[in-house]
Amino acid sequence: MPSISVKEFLFWKKTQLSKGGDHQSLALLLDSAGGISNSDLNLSRIKSREHLYLRKNLDYLESIWEDHLLSSSPIQYLCGITFWRDLKLKVTDKVLIPRPESELIVDIVFKIFGKKPQKVFFAELGTGSGAISIALALKYPLWDGIATDIDQDALEIATKNYINSSKHSNLKFFCGHWWTPLESYKGKLDLAISNPPYIPQDTYEKLPKEVKNFEPKIALLGGEDGLKHIREIIQNAPLFLREKGWLILENHYDQGEKVKQLLIKNKFKAVEIVNDLSGVGRFTIGRYK
Ligand SMILES: C[S@@+](CC[C@H](N)C(=O)[O-])C[C@H]1O[C@@H](n2cnc3c(N)ncnc32)[C@H](O)[C@@H]1O
């Protein structure tokens, strides 16, 4: 393991940041590839340690950092790792990098279902890296879940992430178009969740290059008005949800009211727009009849 003095390491860090990029991305690189987290660094200061032990040498870490700055490739893809809630997830360019705002979906579920030990059968449509479903399956080991995606490569990553995070077997992975893989579970779901592609065509064209050039288009683009997939998911949801089953959707910052109306039109009750931490109506939830 390469060893380095704390002083030298801090100087190296400052030099890298002076080339560009942000603190968070560098911290992710250092933690996932270098094996040094921010708390390791703080601890070494508190304990006046003089040396740090790195998993990879600084030249290697610097080459990834420069690749990130030059190509605009997200640091998560270059390191193959992202941190989301308390999970460490494998990511490749086959899956969307799960976003911090989507972490709140898990809190919405906690709020609805609380700590009740009741059995719940849930499905997540479009699981990507598996983040949301894995967080729920870990929190509720007695629940059973199905996570689906149209992309087999994404499902392979989600499956690996589940195996790496859990000792249980309460989550299954199926491939297919939205509700199609759930044909045999009609009327049986207590909860369905989706963070579908919802970016409108014209917004998609203007996305920053680190998103547009690297993250899967299939995970982002929601058709002309962004609502193509949300519409399809809502229209078919009544076939798959149990009576009083919940549907939780993530949507674009300005789609909340339209999604709310779609839910009401499809006989959902208790329809509510839920804000994210920046006060944006990011989620729309409802209960079927
Ligand atoms: C916005 S990403 C969300 C990924 C993950 N749930 C998250 O929150 O990070 C949307 C996901 O839906 C999947 N998807 C796109 N079209 C689909 C379809 N027709 N049927 C099922 N999944 C689809 C994509 O492959 C992608 O993984």
The ligand as an ORCA input file, in Angstrom:
! r2SCAN-3c Opt
* xyz 0 1
  C     -34.439      7.762    -14.675
  S     -33.802      6.128    -14.753
  C     -34.064      5.640    -13.078
  C     -33.115      4.597    -12.585
  C     -33.208      4.321    -11.070
  N     -34.520      3.879    -10.681
  C     -32.839      5.569    -10.285
  O     -33.728      6.181     -9.678
  O     -31.656      5.928    -10.276
  C     -35.067      5.284    -15.646
  C     -34.868      3.789    -15.835
  O     -35.988      3.300    -16.596
  C     -35.529      2.344    -17.531
  N     -36.470      2.317    -18.663
  C     -36.536      3.152    -19.724
  N     -37.551      2.811    -20.550
  C     -38.137      1.718    -19.996
  C     -39.235      0.904    -20.368
  N     -39.930      1.137    -21.483
  N     -39.573     -0.113    -19.550
  C     -38.875     -0.354    -18.411
  N     -37.819      0.374    -17.994
  C     -37.452      1.407    -18.779
  C     -34.146      2.818    -17.929
  O     -33.376      1.767    -18.465
  C     -33.622      3.375    -16.597
  O     -32.920      2.405    -15.878
*
